[in-house]
Amino acid sequence: MRHMSSGPKSLAGIKRKALTVSQSQFVKEGFLRDDEQLPLVITPQIEGIDLSTWITDQADWLKANLRRYGGVLFRGFPLFNLEDFNLFIKNTSVEIMDYHEGASPRTRLRENIYTSTDYPAEYRILLHNELSYRHVFPQQIFFFCLTPALEHGETPIADVRKVLEYISPKTREMFIQKGWKLVRNLGSGFGLAWQDVYHTDNKAEVETYCRQHGISFEWKEGDRLRTSHIRPSIARHPQTGEIVWFNHAAFFHVSSLEPGVRKALTAEFSEQDLPTNTYYGDGSSIEPEVLDELRAAYNRATVTFPWQQGDLLMLDNILAAHGRAAFTGKRKILVGMSNPCSWDQTEVK
């Protein structure tokens, strides 16, 4: 299981910011603290506002704020169930996406609405931009709190413009020049089977998908599949042109596993047979001190806040990473993704 670095900034009372007069009749804008502008917090000015209806007339406002801040938290609106969440996604999206080529166990609840990662509660999940290892990934990702955890269970977030800034020039340049490589072994009994990752049990369909998306593949004994592919380490935001740190290089590296899980897996598998591992794009090993630096950069940029029932968090997935804190008690966070974007649109030439 992936872990989240400790020490995020805790966010408390909402600090208000100025609005236009027309908007201020209905909602208030603010931040959770003075020195942190992720996420922008929107709360209702009047009771009973239908958020999904109101938001349909605010497309330009929403796009501008997502691009500026990286994420928007809607809090205090009458949002109660999966249907409310699904309608909001439909009203703010051009195209809703499914969870194809995924790496985390999830439960599909309806259409393209899923549970958040179904890892055991005691594990923390390192920050990441959803599906950055795919050729096509979502530009928008949504989280909806049906049931907050009894303790903890936050969804920490981080502005990856800041993450890039916090990484040393030497390390940045190394990854820019080499990219990063992901190796996956599917069907080993740990993690997802290839049938779940590619949503088919037809090997020919898997091979076609891999060829179309720049993924090398090798079928192994025991109905196992090894894949590998190289992706850029940074991306250019397709609308703002900003350069961001955008990869899973630290997330999937064996050193990012919880110590007990790492010990069990390295005892069971050789390095080349681990369920996932990462390298520089040329296949060379990423140095331990570099991985420590990457995790420290995420940690430095991380902010967190406790979920409240009915909270809806919308992130620009290219600008903001997310993770999960360990928790106790029942927790139910729903997830949806939309607006596909590809490396053809975001690669830094």
C-alpha positions in Angstrom: 0.0 0.0 0.0 1.2 3.5 -0.7 1.8 5.9 2.1 1.4 9.6 2.5 4.3 11.6 4.0 3.5 13.0 7.4 3.3 16.6 8.4 0.7 18.3 6.2 -0.6 21.7 7.0 -3.9 21.5 8.9 -6.5 23.9 7.7 -9.1 25.5 10.0 -11.4 28.6 9.9 -12.5 29.8 6.5 -11.1 33.2 5.5 -13.4 35.1 3.1 -12.4 36.7 -0.2 -14.1 39.3 -2.4 -16.8 38.3 -4.9 -18.8 39.8 -7.6 -22.2 41.3 -6.4 -24.2 38.8 -8.5 -22.4 35.8 -7.0 -22.4 37.2 -3.5 -26.2 37.0 -3.5 -26.0 33.3 -3.5 -22.6 32.1 -2.3 -19.5 33.1 -0.3 -16.0 32.5 -1.4 -13.1 32.0 1.0 -10.1 30.0 2.0 -9.4 27.7 4.9 -6.5 29.9 6.1 -4.8 33.1 5.1 -1.6 31.6 3.7 -3.1 28.8 1.7 -5.3 29.2 -1.4 -6.0 25.5 -2.1 -8.8 24.8 -2.0 -11.1 27.7 -2.7 -14.1 27.2 -0.4 -17.6 28.0 -1.6 -20.5 28.1 0.9 -24.1 29.0 0.4 -25.3 32.5 1.3 -28.9 31.5 1.4 -30.5 28.2 2.4 -31.7 25.6 0.0 -29.5 26.6 -3.0 -29.6 23.8 -5.6 -25.8 23.6 -6.3 -26.1 21.5 -9.5 -28.6 24.0 -11.0 -26.7 27.1 -9.9 -23.3 25.8 -11.2 -24.7 25.3 -14.7 -24.7 29.1 -15.1 -21.2 29.5 -13.6 -19.1 27.6 -16.2 -16.6 30.4 -16.9 -16.4 31.3 -13.2 -15.7 27.7 -12.2 -13.1 27.2 -14.9 -11.3 30.4 -13.9 -11.1 29.4 -10.3 -10.1 25.8 -10.9 -7.2 27.1 -13.1 -6.2 29.7 -10.6 -6.4 27.7 -7.4 -6.3 24.0 -8.5 -9.4 23.0 -6.5 -12.7 24.1 -5.2 -14.5 22.8 -2.1 -18.3 23.1 -2.0 -19.4 23.0 1.6 -22.8 23.4 3.3 -24.9 22.8 0.2 -27.9 20.3 0.3 -26.0 17.4 -1.2 -27.1 14.1 0.2 -26.5 11.1 -2.1 -24.9 9.6 -5.1 -27.5 11.1 -7.4 -26.7 14.6 -6.2 -23.0 13.9 -6.8 -23.6 12.4 -10.3 -25.7 15.4 -11.4 -23.0 17.9 -10.3 -20.4 16.0 -12.3 -22.6 15.9 -15.4 -23.4 19.6 -15.1 -19.7 20.6 -14.9 -18.1 18.1 -17.4 -17.8 17.8 -21.1 -17.1 14.0 -21.0 -17.3 11.7 -18.0 -14.6 9.0 -17.8 -14.3 5.5 -16.5 -11.5 4.1 -14.4 -9.6 2.3 -17.2 -6.0 1.1 -16.8 -6.4 1.8 -13.0 -4.1 0.6 -10.3 -6.3 0.8 -7.2 -9.2 -1.4 -6.2 -12.5 0.5 -6.5 -16.2 -0.4 -6.5 -18.3 0.9 -9.4 -21.5 2.2 -7.9 -23.3 3.7 -10.9 -22.2 4.6 -14.4 -18.8 6.1 -13.8 -19.1 6.8 -10.1 -16.8 4.8 -7.9 -15.8 4.4 -4.3 -12.5 5.9 -3.4 -9.6 3.5 -3.2 -10.7 0.3 -1.3 -7.4 -0.2 0.5 -7.6 -1.2 4.2 -8.2 1.8 6.5 -4.9 1.4 8.3 -2.9 2.3 5.2 -2.1 5.8 4.0 -1.9 6.6 0.3 0.8 8.8 -1.2 -0.2 11.9 -3.1 -0.6 11.6 -6.9 -2.3 13.0 -9.9 -4.9 10.5 -11.0 -3.8 8.2 -13.9 -0.8 10.4 -14.8 0.8 7.2 -16.1 -1.9 6.8 -18.8 -1.6 8.3 -22.2 -5.1 9.8 -21.6 -6.0 11.0 -18.1 -8.8 13.0 -16.5 -8.4 16.8 -16.2 -11.1 16.9 -13.6 -11.6 14.7 -10.5 -14.4 14.9 -8.0 -14.7 13.7 -4.4 -17.9 13.6 -2.4 -18.2 12.8 1.3 -21.2 10.6 2.1 -19.7 9.5 5.5 -16.7 11.0 7.1 -14.4 8.7 9.1 -14.7 8.5 12.8 -11.1 9.7 13.0 -8.8 11.1 10.3 -9.5 9.8 6.7 -8.7 13.2 5.1 -8.0 13.5 1.4 -4.8 15.6 1.5 -4.2 17.7 -1.6 -1.1 19.5 -3.0 -0.5 22.1 -5.7 1.9 20.4 -8.1 3.1 23.8 -9.3 4.6 24.1 -5.8 5.8 20.5 -5.8 7.9 21.3 -9.0 9.2 24.4 -7.3 10.3 22.5 -4.2 12.3 19.9 -6.2 15.9 20.9 -6.8 17.0 22.0 -10.2 19.3 19.0 -10.6 16.6 16.5 -9.9 14.1 18.4 -12.1 16.5 18.4 -15.0 17.3 14.7 -14.6 13.6 13.7 -14.8 12.9 16.2 -17.6 15.7 14.7 -19.7 15.0 11.0 -18.9 11.3 10.9 -18.1 10.2 8.0 -15.9 9.4 4.3 -16.4 6.6 2.3 -14.8 6.8 -1.5 -14.7 3.7 -3.5 -13.7 3.3 -7.2 -13.1 -0.4 -8.1 -13.2 -1.9 -11.4 -12.1 0.7 -12.1 -9.4 -1.8 -12.4 -6.6 -1.0 -8.9 -5.4 -2.9 -5.9 -6.7 -5.3 -5.9 -9.6 -5.4 -8.7 -12.3 -4.9 -7.6 -15.9 -8.6 -8.4 -16.6 -9.6 -5.7 -14.1 -7.0 -3.2 -15.3 -8.1 -3.5 -18.9 -11.8 -4.4 -18.4 -11.5 -7.5 -20.6 -10.5 -11.1 -20.5 -9.4 -11.1 -24.1 -5.7 -11.0 -24.5 -5.8 -9.8 -28.1 -7.8 -6.7 -26.9 -5.2 -6.0 -24.2 -2.4 -6.3 -26.8 -4.1 -3.9 -29.2 -4.7 -1.4 -26.3 -1.1 -1.6 -25.3 0.2 -1.0 -28.8 -2.1 2.0 -29.3 -0.9 3.6 -26.0 2.8 3.0 -26.1 2.9 0.2 -23.6 5.3 -2.7 -23.9 3.9 -6.0 -22.8 5.0 -9.6 -22.1 2.8 -12.5 -21.2 4.3 -14.6 -18.4 3.7 -18.1 -17.1 0.6 -18.4 -14.9 -1.6 -16.0 -16.9 0.5 -13.1 -15.7 1.2 -9.9 -17.7 4.2 -7.6 -17.4 3.9 -4.1 -18.9 6.2 -1.2 -19.0 6.1 2.3 -20.5 7.8 5.6 -20.3 6.1 8.9 -19.7 7.2 12.5 -19.2 7.8 13.7 -15.7 6.4 17.2 -16.2 3.4 18.5 -18.0 2.2 21.8 -19.5 -1.4 22.8 -18.5 -3.4 22.8 -21.7 -5.2 26.1 -20.8 -2.8 28.1 -18.6 0.5 26.9 -20.1 1.9 26.4 -16.6 4.5 23.7 -16.1 3.8 21.2 -13.3 5.2 18.1 -11.7 3.0 15.3 -13.1 3.9 11.7 -12.6 3.7 8.6 -10.4 7.5 8.1 -10.1 7.6 8.3 -6.3 4.1 6.8 -5.8 4.8 3.5 -7.5 8.4 3.0 -6.3 8.9 0.1 -4.0 10.5 2.4 -1.4 7.1 4.2 -1.0 5.4 1.1 0.2 4.5 0.7 3.9 7.5 -0.9 5.6 5.7 -4.2 6.4 4.2 -4.5 2.9 7.6 -3.7 1.3 9.3 -6.3 3.4 6.7 -9.0 2.5 6.8 -8.2 -1.2 10.6 -8.0 -1.6 10.8 -11.4 0.2 8.2 -12.9 -2.2 9.3 -11.3 -5.5 12.5 -10.4 -7.3 12.8 -6.7 -8.3 11.6 -7.3 -11.9 8.6 -9.2 -10.6 7.3 -6.7 -8.1 3.7 -5.7 -8.7 4.8 -2.2 -9.5 8.1 -0.3 -9.5 9.5 2.8 -11.2 12.8 3.8 -12.8 14.2 6.7 -14.8 13.1 6.5 -18.4 16.4 5.0 -19.5 15.7 2.0 -17.1 18.3 3.1 -14.5 17.4 3.1 -10.8 16.2 6.2 -9.1 18.5 7.0 -6.2 17.1 6.7 -2.6 18.0 10.3 -1.8 16.1 11.5 -4.9 13.0 9.6 -3.9 13.3 11.1 -0.4 13.5 14.5 -2.0 10.4 13.9 -4.1 8.3 12.7 -1.2 9.5 15.7 0.8 8.4 18.1 -1.9 4.9 16.6 -1.9 4.9 16.8 1.9 5.9 20.5 1.9 3.1 21.3 -0.5 0.4 19.2 1.2 -2.6 20.7 2.9 -5.4 18.8 4.6 -8.8 19.4 6.1 -11.4 17.2 7.9 -14.2 16.0 5.7 -17.7 17.1 6.6 -20.8 15.2 5.4 -21.9 16.6 2.1 -18.6 18.1 1.1 -17.8 18.1 -2.6 -14.2 18.7 -3.7 -13.5 19.3 -7.4 -9.8 19.3 -8.5 -8.0 20.2 -11.7 -6.2 16.9 -11.8 -3.3 18.5 -13.7 -2.7 21.2 -11.1 -3.5 19.3 -7.9 -2.5 15.9 -6.5 -4.4 14.0 -3.9 -4.0 11.1 -1.4 -5.6 9.5 1.6 -4.9 9.5 5.3 -5.4 6.4 7.3 -8.6 6.3 9.4 -10.8 4.5 11.9 -14.5 3.9 11.7 -16.7 3.8 8.6 -15.7 6.2 5.7 -17.4 6.6 2.4 -16.0 9.0 -0.2 -17.3 8.8 -3.8 -15.1 9.6 -6.8 -15.8 10.6 -10.4 -13.5 11.7 -13.2 -14.1 13.7 -16.4 -12.7 15.7 -19.3 -10.1 13.4 -20.8 -6.7 15.0 -21.6 -3.7 13.4 -23.3 0.0 13.8 -23.3 -0.3 15.1 -26.9 -2.0 18.1 -25.3 0.2 18.6 -22.3 3.7 17.4 -23.2 6.5 20.0 -22.8 8.3 20.1 -26.1 
